[in-house]
Amino acid sequence: MMRRFGLLGEKLGHSYSPAIHGELADYEYKLYEKSPEQLEDFLKKGDWDGLNVTIPYKKTVIPFCAALSEKAAAIGSVNTLVRRPDGSIYGDNTDAYGFEKLVSRSGIRVCGKKALVLGSGGASVTVCAVLKDLGAKSVTVISREGEDNYGNLSRHADAEIIANTTPLGMYPGNGAAAVDLERFPGCEGVLDVVYNPARTALMLQAERLNIPCASGLYMLVAQAKRSSELFTGGSIDDGEIDRIERKLSNAMQNIVLVGMPGSGKSTLAALLGRALGRPVCEADEYVRQAAGMSIPEIFERFGEKRFRELETQALRELGKRSGAVISTGGGCVTRRENYAPLHQNGRIVWLRRDTAKLPRDGRPLSQKADLNLLYERRRPLYERFADFTVDNNSAPEDTLMAILEALK
């Protein structure tokens, strides 16, 4: 008989857990969204063999456990439940395993360092315990109202490790961050348990400041691997964590096309969408819909400045998506603030085409400008935005294959 596993929480929304467990083993894995009033009856009489537990039940489920792992008991938080043959419930904390794997994979050295943990919820307790186990010199929790809070961060300006356990910056609240990393000049590593988007605002700032950083996706996969072992009683090679994390990361991240007007972005976006089964989003189309008029009309009536403002608004919304192909306007790179929305959850591809092959029809700036001079001005901007560059001077199908190869 097929055994039944799943994720238990109050409000789950979209979860990557079923996809991860589908890669780990052959069993049913469902999402169980239960209110606090439903929780006791579900735990005692529900049709399940094993559960992962998320907000807000990681502490609530403890009284229902006949036994806890040493780690779960020490931390006081449970995120994995297994129903034993006699019907009793065993509780464990695989989040600790996942976070320890994340720290190890990131290469960020914790031992002997002063660490700040942002947030005081269930994830914070686990992260604090792991950092202490790894030999952190000190671990301080920063909360909104505690002794150490966001109003007196100056007393911790010497922090060397920052770990975010708050939901700030998580989809759909992209762009927010609990702290400004410039307040910590000695920071040597940033760990963020958020995994959607791939790069939170905190991580994007860490990148700009050349501070090593890592997101929570690896932690999510690692804890799922350990949970699956508890569910089945089997053993899974650690290499599966890397394989599944790469596969999930590739599926989650957008493919963003930048390049000169007429460089073939729309054509390649459509080809990529069909080849990969991804939705295709045209930034210019979002601008047209927002303005209620064509791009040339926007330029004629309101000028380039207004168009760029509308374009930035569109990119902020499109950049929140996951697993899409996004075709941008040729001049989006002229505004530095457009980089973060596109980079937060995407790999940016610069489509490069000879200026002699660039069409001008329907493109207000191309019709008026010397395309060679325009290209020379924008070339360093495309280079700054792009993760990689693909030549698009031959057949679109050849360019498609080059992009797919580069994405590997």
Rosetta blueprint (number, residue, H / E / L):
1 M L
2 M L
3 R L
4 R E
5 F E
6 G E
7 L E
8 L E
9 G E
10 E L
11 K L
12 L L
13 G L
14 H L
15 S L
16 Y L
17 S H
18 P H
19 A H
20 I H
21 H H
22 G H
23 E H
24 L H
25 A L
26 D L
27 Y L
28 E E
29 Y E
30 K E
31 L E
32 Y E
33 E E
34 K L
35 S L
36 P H
37 E H
38 Q H
39 L H
40 E H
41 D H
42 F H
43 L H
44 K H
45 K H
46 G L
47 D L
48 W L
49 D L
50 G E
51 L E
52 N E
53 V E
54 T L
55 I L
56 P L
57 Y L
58 K L
59 K L
60 T L
61 V L
62 I H
63 P H
64 F H
65 C L
66 A L
67 A E
68 L E
69 S L
70 E H
71 K H
72 A H
73 A H
74 A H
75 I H
76 G L
77 S L
78 V L
79 N L
80 T E
81 L E
82 V E
83 R E
84 R L
85 P L
86 D L
87 G L
88 S L
89 I E
90 Y E
91 G E
92 D E
93 N L
94 T H
95 D H
96 A H
97 Y H
98 G H
99 F H
100 E H
101 K H
102 L H
103 V H
104 S H
105 R H
106 S H
107 G L
108 I L
109 R L
110 V L
111 C L
112 G L
113 K L
114 K E
115 A E
116 L E
117 V E
118 L E
119 G L
120 S L
121 G L
122 G H
123 A H
124 S H
125 V H
126 T H
127 V H
128 C H
129 A H
130 V H
131 L H
132 K H
133 D H
134 L L
135 G L
136 A L
137 K L
138 S E
139 V E
140 T E
141 V E
142 I E
143 S E
144 R L
145 E L
146 G L
147 E L
148 D L
149 N E
150 Y L
151 G L
152 N L
153 L H
154 S H
155 R H
156 H H
157 A L
158 D L
159 A L
160 E L
161 I E
162 I E
163 A E
164 N E
165 T L
166 T L
167 P L
168 L L
169 G L
170 M L
171 Y L
172 P L
173 G L
174 N L
175 G L
176 A L
177 A L
178 A L
179 V L
180 D L
181 L H
182 E H
183 R H
184 F L
185 P L
186 G L
187 C L
188 E L
189 G E
190 V E
191 L E
192 D E
193 V L
194 V L
195 Y L
196 N L
197 P L
198 A L
199 R L
200 T L
201 A H
202 L H
203 M H
204 L H
205 Q H
206 A H
207 E H
208 R H
209 L L
210 N L
211 I L
212 P L
213 C E
214 A E
215 S L
216 G L
217 L H
218 Y H
219 M H
220 L H
221 V H
222 A H
223 Q H
224 A H
225 K H
226 R H
227 S H
228 S H
229 E H
230 L H
231 F H
232 T H
233 G L
234 G L
235 S L
236 I L
237 D L
238 D L
239 G H
240 E H
241 I H
242 D H
243 R H
244 I H
245 E H
246 R H
247 K H
248 L H
249 S H
250 N H
251 A H
252 M H
253 Q L
254 N E
255 I E
256 V E
257 L E
258 V E
259 G L
260 M L
261 P L
262 G L
263 S L
264 G L
265 K H
266 S H
267 T H
268 L H
269 A H
270 A H
271 L H
272 L H
273 G H
274 R H
275 A H
276 L H
277 G L
278 R L
279 P L
280 V E
281 C E
282 E E
283 A H
284 D H
285 E H
286 Y H
287 V H
288 R H
289 Q H
290 A H
291 A H
292 G L
293 M L
294 S L
295 I H
296 P H
297 E H
298 I H
299 F H
300 E H
301 R H
302 F H
303 G H
304 E H
305 K H
306 R H
307 F H
308 R H
309 E H
310 L H
311 E H
312 T H
313 Q H
314 A H
315 L H
316 R H
317 E H
318 L H
319 G L
320 K L
321 R L
322 S L
323 G L
324 A L
325 V E
326 I E
327 S E
328 T L
329 G L
330 G L
331 G L
332 C H
333 V H
334 T H
335 R L
336 R H
337 E H
338 N H
339 Y H
340 A H
341 P H
342 L H
343 H H
344 Q L
345 N L
346 G E
347 R E
348 I E
349 V E
350 W E
351 L E
352 R E
353 R L
354 D L
355 T H
356 A H
357 K H
358 L L
359 P L
360 R L
361 D L
362 G L
363 R L
364 P H
365 L H
366 S H
367 Q H
368 K H
369 A L
370 D L
371 L H
372 N H
373 L H
374 L H
375 Y H
376 E H
377 R H
378 R H
379 R H
380 P H
381 L H
382 Y H
383 E H
384 R H
385 F H
386 A L
387 D L
388 F E
389 T E
390 V E
391 D E
392 N L
393 N L
394 S L
395 A L
396 P H
397 E H
398 D H
399 T H
400 L H
401 M H
402 A H
403 I H
404 L H
405 E H
406 A H
407 L H
408 K L
